[in-house]
Amino acid sequence: MKKKVYIISHSHWDREWYLPYEQHHMLLVELMDDLLEIFETDPDFNSFHLDGQTILLDDYLQVRPEKREAIQKAIDAGKLRIGPFYILQDDFLISAESNVRNMLIGMEESKKWGTPVKLGYFPDTFGNMGQAPQMMKKAGLEAAAFGRGVKPIGFDNEVLEQESYSSQYSEMWWKGPDQSQIFGLLFANWYSNGNEIPAEKAAAIKFWDQKLADVEKFASTGHLLMMNGVDHQPVQKDVTAAIKLANELYPEYEFIHSNFTDYLEAVQKDLPADLGTVEGELTSQETDGWFTLANTSSARVYLKQWNTRVERQLENIAEPLATMAYEVTGKYPHDELDYGWKTLMQNHPHDSICGCSVDEVHREMMPRFEKANEVGKYVANEAVRTLTQAMDTSAFPENSFPFVVFNTNGLTKSGDAVVAVELERKTFAQGWPAKLYRELEAVEKGEYHVIDQNGKVVAAVISEEDVRFDYDLPKDAFRIPYMERFVTVTMPVQDMKPFSWETYALVPGKVEAAAGTLANETGTQIENDLIKVVIADNGSLAITDKATNTTVDNLAVFENVGDIANEYIFFQPTKDKAILSSDVKAEIKVVSNTAQKAVIELTHVLEIPVSADELLEREQKMVVGFTSRQAQRSSKTAPFEIKTLVTITQDSAKVDFETSINNQMKDHRLRVLFPTGLVNVDTHEADSIYEVVTRPNGVSASWKNPTNAQHQHMFANLHDENYGVTVGNYGLNEYEVVNSETIAVTLLRAVGELGDWGYFPTPEAQCIGEYTFNYSVELHGAPETRYATYERTYTAQVPFTTAQLPVQAGTLAASRQFITLTGEKFVPTALKRRKADNHIILRGFNMADTAEEVVITKDSVQPELLNLLEEKMDEVYSTTVTPYEIRTVGLGE
């Protein structure tokens, strides 16, 4: 029987990378024009795979709107193969929900045109998430194709030799942590192994002799896949002629121009019994470690921080609030939220969110983040307006100033709620602004306190009165500008239920603050009922967990080293030694100190090199591989100031940090180190995509890279049978477990070139300017107690939403939990409405390797089990959530 060679034409389309977006955009227009011509003129041209992303259709029609009918005709005829995703994302650097929305919106967009290709397409993601098998199956996809994670890939995507791989074949089974299994297709010789096929005899023989040998080396069947294309590759116009020649030259093979649908059907029918299985994350951990590209998680950290901010605004604030407000209006802003999500997702392709493109690309990303964020803020504000207008606050005194606190987290949350409370306003219709300002400023200052709905005094910090400009935008009238007299209330909230709201009121009258303080006068010792913190002269912390009487010291030490690699990869100069904050004396200052909270400011000044030496630029221009570079750090140094606010609150064992710098240095990396004191610990845990993933602390025998950076979202944890340490973060996606006992979180990595296949200077990747980083540390006892620390890092991501409202009668209770749910290890990731019928969608995951009982209650509605496309599943609904399960629940009205 002849072996069959399936040639699939495609072009891997990074919307932006080594060229700015619009230049790639114009090239896409040329490609699509050529394709439409070929579809009409070459009947033997089977089809073109449009890289798995539907956004390219929008990009093309933005310039060629008159081609919509031609595009539809090509899709109907099976000539243009589209979907199933909206964009090709980096799955590790975007949230779990962002990964799902990419499928949801991509499937919806695909079905507007026709039938999507049933293939999870990850040709160039920088590693693949462990939950991909479960996610694909729950989106109706039984197969995935990927280029990285299993075989060793080197410079310019060159296949490296290695003694063993996770799979010796290019075909394999891929199993997730929940035991979901799909067919995995590895582009073992990259997704360009059939690129530019010669249509001339001598060249064709040379080409096919090599290419056939390469593909047969890894193929498990006689169905051989040749990918005819590569990054931004123009379509090969004579590919059918080249295929005809190949059939003449190699009669023992059958060469066909094909597509993924036909290839997948054929290859899966003939899979051998010895086909291997890969499990969980695919991150090239069996390689030499240089080209895992994990250091993209710290390139241009400002992108990661902005992305976190917008994801939290859309998925954890705007959508839950809009879901609640629907019960008042019967309306849900589907279109507005889709627009916000699409705008955000334009920043999620791997060369975008990874920060590994030219400066122009990342400059253009910032307005997208800002636009998507403003959409989320608008949706949230409108929902809050709807809800507050309907709330009953008539139980509060007439002379009070009520306000509401929303917990839009799916977990119980503690923390500070901050709200600006208006005491008096004067509209511009009442006089000149300056006059109104002075009148309000002259009002005698009052004293106030906060009460709950039962009239009980609640601890709060109330600012001095101030005056400011603001305005209202009525729905039925012109804008109303005014001056207002106000105070800012900061109120500690303890254990607020998930998806709930509570109302309070600011009332006149002084109440004595609780006596006592948490810190001593010098700020070197802070203590509450749960922990004791001692700050050393060098600014490092020793934390004692009172429950276990465990002390861990030398925490929060800053480490600065050189970096002479690029946006993809970190490489420390060969003679460089770390500069540590533990080697200098810190300035310690008490910022605030009450019975509820202590804030201590630490200032470190490190003398560090201003950049790499002059040799680096020459080596970059010569495209010298980073591992061969001889450049060192400059002998010229300058002071590098690091200011850190350390915050401890009365009822929490978590210590929060906010570190600020003004970076004027180049070619360096700044990390914060948390030694745990744990020994003989082989693995650690980290927050990943719908998974608390367990990763090895050690590396494979093939590993040569002296570092082993990993991706995280909200935390990393090390523990043994006695105690553990959880380090949380906000928008800091890179960490490393050093020497199996120290959790090192990257705050900033400053480099000057893109890297990869040429020399592309990126001066803005040096991240010159002011930066602020937020992170935390918490000790815990026995292993089962670590989950509570994880939950606190989740809830710290999403602030309380607050708003003022009048004393009024209303239809909504002043206190309410919108949905109740139980389950200590179940983490909700979404509360939204389904577009088809506005039913409530609650999605989350079991972060443990044991089953969890999760009871979801919403009025008298019976929950139903849905897939990730939010369609009803055949499975019977159960309250038992299996280990690592991703669960989507529908709640009808």
N, C-alpha and C positions, 0 to 999 in steps of 0.2 A: 504494500500500500504506500502510495506517495506521501511524503511529508508535505504539509500544507503551510505556506507562508502567507500570513495575513498582514497586509500593508495598510496601515491606517494613517491617513493624512491629517495633520493637525499643526497648530502653532501654539506653543506654551506662551500665554500672553500676560506677562507682568504689566499691569496698567501703567506702572511707573517704576523706574529702577535707576539704570545708569543714564537715562534721559528723563527730563521732566515729563509729567503726565501728558501735556498737550502734544509733545513730539511723538510719544508712543501712540497717542490718540490718532494723529494724522497717518501714521504708518498703518494703524488698524483700518482706517478708511480705505487705504490702498489695497490691503489684503482682502477686505470684504468685496470691494469692487471686482478684484480679480476672480474671487470665488464665484460671484454671481455670473460672471462671463463664462467661466469654465463649466458651470452647471448647465448652461444653455448650449455650449458648443462641443462638449466631450461626453457623449453618452456612456462611455466606459468608466468615467470617473464616478466611483461608487458614492463617496460622501466625504465630508470634512468634519472632524470632531472639534467643536468650538470650545475646547479647553475646560469644559465642565462648569462654565460660569455664564449666567444669563445677562449680566450687566454689560457684556460686550455688545449685545443687541441694542441696548439703550445708547451706548457710546456711539455706535455707528449711525443710528437713526437721528441722533442729535445733529449730525452734520448732513446726512442724506435722508431727510424725512420722506422724500418721495420714493424711497426704496422699500418701504414697509410691505407693499404687496409682493415685491420680488422675494423678500426675505420669507414671507409667509409661504409662498409657493415652494421655495427651496426646502423649508421645514416639512411641509406637507408631503413632498416627494421623497423625503428621507435623505436628501442631499446634504442638508445642514443639520448636524446632530448637536442638540443643546442640553443644558442642565447637567446635573440636578441642583447645583448650588447657585447662589447669587454671585458670590466672589470666591476666589481660592484663598482661603484664610490661612494664617498661621494659627493652628488650633491651640497651641500651648499658651500664647500670649493674649488671647481674648477669653472672655468669661465662658462658662458653660452655656449660659443662655445665648450669648452671641453665636456660639457654634450652632445651637438649635435654630436661632432665627435665620441664620444663613441657609439652613435647609428648608425651613418653613417658607421663607420669602422666595428662595430659589425654585422650589417646587411649584409655588403659586404662579410665579412668572413663567416657568416652563410650560405649565398647563394652559396658560393663555395662548401660547403659540402652538402647542402640540404635545407630544409625548417626550418626557425627559429620558435621557440615557440612564438606565438603572445601574449606575456605578458610582460608588463613593470615590471621588477623584481627588487624590492628594499627590500630584506628580512631584512637587518640589517643596512640600512643607518640611520645616527643619526639625524632623522627628514627628512621630505620630502618637496621639493620645491613646492611653490604654483602654478607654471606654469606647473607642471607635466601633468595635464590633457590635456592642449593644446599641449604640446610637444609630448605626446604619440599619440594623435589623428593625429597629423601632421607627424607621423612616421608610421601610419597605425596600431597602437595598440589601441584597445578599452578597455583594462583592465590593471590594475596594482595591484601587490601584495606587501604588505609591513608589517613590523613587529613593527614599532614604530610610534609614533605621535598621536595616537588616544586613546589607552588604557594606563593606568599607568604601567610602567615597572620599576622594582626595581633592587636590587643587583642580579647579575648573571641572569638577564632577568626574574626574578620572576614576575608573574602577581600580581599586588596589588589590594586590594579591594578599591572601590571608589563608591560614591553615584550615580554619573552620568558620562556619557561619551558623547563625540561628537556623537558616534553611539553606540546603545545598541547591534547591531548585528555585526557579523564578516564580513558581506557583506553590502555594502553601495554604494551610488553614490558619486563620488568625482568631485567637480566643481571647475574650476579655475577662476581667476579674470576676464577673458574674457568671462566667462559663458560656456566654453567648459566643457563637462561632460563625464566621463568614469566610468566604473564599478570598484569599489575598493574592494579589498579582503585583510582583515586584518588577520594576523596570531595571532588570539586573545589569543591563548594559546602557542604562539611562534611557530617557524618552526620546533619544535622537539616534537610536541604533539603525534606523532605516532612512536617515536623512540624506537628501540629495543623491538619489539613486541614478547612476550613470545610464544614459541611453545610447552609449557607444560601446562596441563589443569589448575592446581590450580593457577599457576602464571598468566596464561592468564585471568582467571576470575577476579582476583584481578586487573589486568591491565585494562581490558576493562570496568569493572564497574566504575572505576574512570575516565578513558579517555573519555568514551561516555558521562558521565554526564558533564564533562568539556566542550566538544565541543558543546553539545546540549544547553548549557547555553547561547551561543552567536549566534548559527546558526539561520538563518532566514528561511531555507528550510529543507527538509528532505535529502538534499545532504550534507553529512558531510565529511570534509577534514581532513585527518590525514597525517602529514608530517613525513615520515619514514627516519629520519636523523637529523643531527645537525652539528655544526662546526667540520670539518675534520673527520666526522664519517665514519668508514669503512662500506662498503655495508653489509647489513644484508643478509647473504647467505641463510638463511632458512625462508625468509619472506613469500614466497608462501606457505610453510607448516604452518606457523603461521596464515596466512589468511584462509587456509582451516579449521584449528581448530576453528577459530573465527566463521566461518559460521556454524559449528556444534554446538557450544555453544550458539549462539545467533540467532536462526532461524527467529526472527522478524526483523533482519537486513540483508542486503546483503553487504558483504565485498568483494571489488575487488581491485586488484592491477591495478593502473591507471596512468594517466598523466594529466597535466594541460589542454591540449586541450580538452579532453573529459569532464573533470570536469567543466571547464568554460562553455562549451556548455550546460551541463545539469543544472547547478545551475542557469544560467541566464534565463532559460525558466520558472522557478518556483518562481521567486522573488515575495515577497508579496507587496501589495500596500503601506504598511506603511514603506517601506524601507527608512532609513534616508539618508540625504545628508551632507557630510562634505565639507567645502569650504576652498580653498587657502592652505596656509602652514599647515603642520601637524607636530607640534613640541612639543607635550605633554604639552601644556600650561594649561591644566585643571588638572594637577597632582600636587604633592607636590613640584615639581621643582628641586628635587635633581638629577634625572636621565635623564634629557633632553640631557645630554652630550654635551651641547653647549660650554663648556670650552675646548673642543678639538680644538676649533678655535684659542686658544692662546698657546696650547702645542707646544713646539719646534718651536717657531715663525720663525726660520731660514728656515724651510721647506716651510712655507707659502710665505715668501719673495722670495725664489728661484722659487717657482711655479708661482708666479705672473710674475717674470722676464721672464721665459721661455714662458708662455702663451702669454705675450705681444710680445715677439720676433717672435713667430710662427704666431699667428693670426693677429697681428696688424702691423707688419713690413715686415716679409718675404713674406707672401702671397700677400698683396697688391702690393709690389714691383715686385714680380714675375708675377702677373696679368698684370701689366703695361708693363713689359719687353716682354711679349708674343707678343705684337704688333710689336716688332722688329724682333724676332727670330722665331715666330710660335711654340715655345716650352714652356712647363710648367713642372716643376719638381714634378709631382704627386708622384712618387715613393719615392723620397727623403723626401718630406713632410709627406707622410704616415709613413715612418720610424721614422721621428722626433716625430710625434704625438703618435705613438705606444710606443715609448721609454718614452715619458712624461707620458702617461696614465698608465704605469706600476707603477707610483707613486701615482695614484689617488684612489685606493681602500681605504675604510674608515679607516682601521687600519694603513694605510700608511700615506696618506696626513694628517690625523687627529693627527699624532704624538703620537699615543697611542700603540706603540709596543716596543719590547725590543731594546736596543741600536744598535745591529747588523743590524736590519732591516733598521733603519734610516741612518745608516752609508752607507749602500748599495744604498740608494736612491740618495745620492749626485752625484755619477758618472752618474746616469741616467739623472738627471737634467742637468748636465754639457754637456753630450753627445747631448741631445735634443737641448740645447741652441746653441751648436756649429753647428748643422745642420741648425738651423734657421739663424744663422749668415752667414753661407756659402751661403745659398740660397739667402739671402738679398744682400750679397756682389756681387754675380754673376749677380743678376738682376740690381744692381746699375751700375756695369761695362758695361752691355749691354746698358742701357739707356744713360749713360754719353758718350759712344762712338758714339752715334747717335745724340746727341744734338748739335744744332747750336748756337755757342757762338761768331760768327764772328762779332757781333756788338760791342764787347768789344775791347779796345785798345790792340795792339800787345804786349805791355810790361806789360799787366795785368795778373792776376792769377785768372781765373774764378773758381767759385764753385757753387754747386747747393744745394738747401734745399728742401727736400721732407716732406710734411705733409701726413703721411700715416693714420692719423685718419680719421674717417668718419664725423668729426665735425670740425668747424672752430677752429683754435688753435692759441694761443698767447704764447710766451715764448722765451727762449734763444736757438738759434741755435749755436752749437759749431763745428768748423771745423779746422783741422790742414792743413795749406797751405804750400806746399813745394815751396821754393824760388830757390833752386839750389840743384843738386845732383851730386855726383861723384861715379861711379860704382867701384867695387873692381877690375875690369879690368884696371882701371886707376892708380892703385897703392896700397900700403899697407893700410889697414884700418886706422891705427893710424895716418899715414901721411895725409890721406884724411880728417880725423876728424879735425886735427890741421889746415889744409888749410881752411876748411870751417869756423872753429871757428875764424880764423884771418880776415875774410872778414869784411869790415867796415859795421857796423849796419845801416840799413836804417829806414826810417819812412814811414808809410803806412796808407791808409784809404780804406773804402769800398764804392763801388758805385753799383747802381742797373742797369738794362738794359738801362735805359734812361740817365745814367750818373749822376744821382742824388746821392749825398753823403748820406750814411746810417750810423746811429749811430752804433758804434761797439767798443768793447774793444779788443785791439791787444796786445798780449804778447811780451815780449822781444824775439829776435831771439835766437834759440837754435839749436843744432846739435844732430842727433840721427841716429842709424842704422835702416834700413828697407830693404825690398826686394820685387821684383815682381815675379809672377809666370805666365809667358806667356803661352798661350794655345798651342803654336807651337815651344817652345824652352825651354832650361834649365833655372832654376831660376837665377835671377839677383840680387845679393846683392849690397847694396850701402849705402853710408852715405848721409844724406840730411840736408840741412839748412832749417828751417821752423819757422813759427809763428803759434800761436793758436788764432783764431778769435772767439770771443763771441759776437753774434749779436742779439739784441732783435728783434723779429718778431711779428708783431701785426696783428691779424685777418687773418691768412693765410687760404685759402679755403680748404675744405676737399678734400682728394685724389688729391693733386696737387703738382706741383713743381715750384720753382722760381730760377733763376740764378742771381748771383751777381759776383763781381770781387774785388779782393784786388789789389790796384794800388799804386805805389810809390807816396810819397808826404804827408806832414803833414797837418792835418785839426784840427783846435781847437775843443776840446770837448765842449759839451754844458755846459754852466755855471750853477752853483748851485748844491745843494746836497739835498737829501731827509731827511737825519737825522741831528740832532744837533751834536755838538762836543762830547758830552758824550754818545750818542747813546740811550738816554732815551726817545727821541721823534722822530718819523718818520712820514712824512706826504706827501701825494700826492694829486691829485685833487679829489680823491674818498674817502679816509679814512685818519684818524689821529690815530696813535698808540702811546700810552704812556706806557713806561716800568717802573714798580714800583721797589723799592729797592729790593724786594724779587723776582724779575724776572717775575712776572705775568704781563699780558698785559691788557690794557684797549683800546678797539677799538671803534672809533666813525665812523659810516657810515654817510657821509656828505649828502647823498641824502635824508635820513630820519631823520637826526639829532639824531640817536639812539646810545647810548653808552652802551657797555657791558664790564664789567671789571672782574678782577680776573681770566682771561683766561690763559690756559696752565700752570696749577699748577700740579706738580708731586706728586703722592700718592704712598707710599710704605707700604705694609702690608705683614703679613706672609701667607703661604699657606702650609698646612699639609695634603693635599689630594693627588691627583695623576694626571696622564696625562689626564684623562677624566674629572675630576671635581675639581673645586676650593673650598677650605674650609679654612676659616680664623680661627686661634686659638681663643678660647672663650674669652681670656683676652686681646687680641691684640688690640692696637689702631693704627690708621693710622699715618704714619710719612709723613708730608707735606713739600714741598719746600717753601710754603708760610710762613713757620715759620723760615726760614733762610734768610740771606742776600745773594744776587747773585752778582757775579762779572760780570760787563757789559763792553764789549769791542767792539769798532767799527772795523770791519774787512775790509769793503769797503764802500764807500759813494760817489756816483755820482748823476748826475741828472736823471739817468735811474734806478739805483738800490742801495739799502742800505742793507748791511748784518751786523747784530749785533750778537756777540757771548755772550751767557749767560752761566755762570758756577755756578752750585749748588753743594754743598757738604753736603750730608745727613749722619748723623751717624745712621747706621742701624745694626740690629743683623746679625751676620755672617751666621746663619742657624737657624733651629729649635733646641730645646734642645734634650738631649740624649734619652728622652722618645719616641720620634717619631720613631726612628729605631726599638725599641722594639715593639711598637704597629704595625708597618708595618709587622714585622716578625710574629707577632701573628695573622695577617690578621684581626685586629680590624677595624670594619667599620669606615670610616672617620668621620661620624657624632658623633661617640662615643669616639673619641680620646681626650685625655687630654693633649697632648703635647702642649708646648708653644714655643715662640721664645727664642733663647739663650740670656743669660744676657751679653754675649760677643759681643761687637759691633766693627765696623770698618768704616772708611770713604767710602762713595759711591759717586763718582763724576759723575755728569750729565752735559754734554756740549751740548748746543743747538745753532744752527745757525738760526736766524730769518731773513727771506728775504722778503723785500717789493720792488715791482717794480713800475715804474712811472704810468703805465696805467692799473693797476689791483687793485681790492679791496680784493684780496685773499692774506692772509699772509701765507707764507710757513715756515715749521719748519724741521730741520734735527737734530735729537738728537742722540748723541753717548755716549756709556757707555763701560766700561770694567768690566763685571760682574764677581765678585769673591765670591758672596754671594749665599747661598742656601735657598731653601724653602721660596720663597717670590714672590710677584707680584708687578710689576711697571706699573702704569697707568698714563695717562695725562688727566686732567680734564678741561672741558670747560663748566662752568656754563653759562646758557643763560639768566637768569633773567626772563624767561617766567613763568607765573603762570596760573593755571587752564587750562592746555593743556593736553588732554587725550590721544593723539596719537602722533606718530612720523613716519618718513619715513626713509627707508634705501635702499641701492642698493643691490638687490638680483639677482636671475637667471632670466634674461629677464623680470625684474620687478623692479619698484620702489615700494616697499611693504609698506603698512601702518600697523603699529603694535601698540598695546595698551601700554601705559606707566605703567598701573597697572597690577596686577596679579589676578588670580582666588582666590576664597575663600579657596580653598584647598592648596594653595601654602604655603610652609613652608621655603623654601630656602630664606635666607635674601638677596640674589643676584638674578639677572635675566639677565644673559649674553645673547647676541644675536649675530647672524652671520651677517656680512656685507662683501661687496667687496670694494667699492670705497668711500662710504660716509654714514653718518647718518645726519638727519636733524630734528630740532625742530622749529616749527613756530606757530604763531597765525595770526590773521587778520591784524596785524600791521607790524611785522617784524619776522625774523627767523635767525637761525644760521646753517650753513652747515659745518661739520667737515669731511674733506677728508683724505684719507690715501693711502699708497702703501704697500700692503701685510700685513696689520694688520687687521685680520678678526674678531676680537672680540671687541664689545662695549657693554655698558650698559647705559641706561637712568636712572640716579639716582635721586630719589625724584621728578621724572617727569620734571626735569628742567636742569640737568647736563648731558652732553654727555661725558662719560668716555671711553677712548680708551686704551685697554691693549697693552702695548709695550712689556712686557716680563713676562712670568710666569715660575718659576723655581721649579721643583719638582723632587723627587727621586725614584718614583716607577710607574709601569704601572697601577696598580689598577685592577679592575674587580674581577676575581674569585680566585685570589691567590696572592702570594708575588713574584713579579718579579722586582728586583732592576734595576733602569735605571739612573745611575749616570750622563749620558750625557744629560738627560732631565733637569738637573740643568742649562744647557745653560751657562757654564762657558766660558768666553772669550769676545771678542769685538763685539759689535753690533751697527748698525746704523738704525734709524727709520725715515721715512719720512711721514709727515702729514701736514694738512693745516686747516685754518679756514677762513670762509667768512660770513659776514653779508649780509642780503638782506632785501628788503622792503616787499611790499604786496605779498601774497602767490603765485601769478602767476609769480613773478620774481625769485622764487627759482629754477626753471628749468635751468636757465642760470648758476647758481652756480653748479648745478649737472653736466652740460656739461663741465665746467672747471675742475672738478675733473676727469672726463673721459679722457679729452685730456692731463691732467698732467701725466697720466700713460704711455703715449707713446711719447718718445722724437722725435724731428726732426731727420731725417736721412740726413746726409750731405756727400758730396764728392767733391774733386777737379777734374777739367777737363781742357784741354787746350783750347786756342783760336782756333776754328775750324769751318768749315762748317758742316752741318748735316741735317738729315731728320726730326728730332724732334724739335719742337719749344722750345726756351729757357724758356718759361713760359707756363704752361698748367694745366688745371683742367681735370683730366682723366674722371671723372664722375661728373655730377652736380646733386645735390639733394636739395630739399627744405623740410622744416618741422622742426619746432622749437623743438618739443618734440619727434622726431624720432631719436633713437640712433643706428647707424650701428655697428654691431659686427663682420662682416666678409666681405672681398672682396677677392674672390678667383676664381679659374676656376673649372668647373665641369669635372670630369674624363671622362665621356662618350663622350663629344664633345668639350671640352675646352670653352664652353660658360661661360660668366662671371656670377658669383653668388654674389649677394649683399644681406646680411641678416641683420636684425635689429629688433627693437621693439619699440612700443609706450609706453613711460614711464608714460603717463597720463591716467586718467579715462575719457577722452573726445576724440572724434574722431580727427584725424589729417590729413590734406591734405599733402601728400608726393609725390612730382613729381621727378622722376628719369629719367635723360636724358643721353644717351650715343650715340653720333652721331645720326643716324636715326633709331636706333634699337628700336623695339617695345617690352617693358617689358612683361614678362609672369609670372604668379603666380605659385610658386612651393611649395611643401611640404618640411619638414625638411630633407627628403631623397633626395631632389633636383630633384623630379619628378614632371611633369606638373600636375596641379590640374584642375578639371572641372570648377572651379569658374571663372567668368569673371573678368579680371583685372580691378581694380579701383584704383584711386589715393587716395581714402579715406582709411586710416588705422584706424581700429576700436579701441576702448579702450583696452589697454593691449595686442594688437595683436602682435604676432611674425610673421614677414613677411620675406619670402625668395623670391627674385626676380631673374629671369633668363634673361640674355641679350645676345642674339645670335650675331654672327658676320655678 
